[in-house]
């Protein structure tokens, strides 16, 4: 990995090492495949700390979404363990909210009803549901649209509803699989900045799967680069940008461009 020496020392790029400080998610030697001879991910070790924003990036087919689905509880590893707060993940939970590329909203429900949908599976008073829905509507900038239907909204607004539907359940970690890939670049950047503001307010952990180097650098505390052929972690980058992180100035800063160059070089090294 000789490219590491091409960059200033203040940009902290290190090989992957075990993280144990206040961890909320822990993957230990996790492998998954539809049979043992054809693994999608192999011997993955990954820890995510409480309040941390982590992005996973890598070539198509390297197992990014598979890792997210394992943490969400939609899949079970064939070996190793996936733990949430020290307990083995046995299935999906509202404590691990998920936002997909497709917003998966119910067209026959209003914005307010879509956001409140998760409460159908929890014992929460009507007054508490109303309070939490109203609060999250304000946080994601959907005031005035509570009684609109998804087909009345732009793509960006539908994604706001999808994010709000997960956040209203107050998850400890938000799992996001290419959530902004289907919207235009201007909307995408606005949603990224909004996500960082929400992350700052809620202090929950976030795991983002993305193909965009710019998105990963702008949003993340850490970027995990996966390699395809060995189905494992290739490199880890620690990102330190100016606060507040959601400032548009970060997108044009020298530090941003240097981090972007590092990740890009690592990605090219995989080819």
Secondary structure, DSSP 8 states (H G I E B T S, - for coil): -GGGGGS-TTS-EE------TTEEEEEEEEEEEEETTEEEEEEEEEEEETT-EEEEEESTTSSHHHHHHHHHTSS--SEEEEEETTEE--S--TTEEEE-SS----TTSBHHHHHHGGGGGS---HHHHHHHHHHHHHHTT-TT-TT-BGGGS-HHHHHHHHHHHHHTTT-SEEEEESTTTTS-HHHHHHHHHHHHHHHHHH--EEEEE-S-HHHHHHH-SEEEEEETTTTEEEEEEE----SSTT-GGGGGSHHHHHHHHHHHHHHHHT-
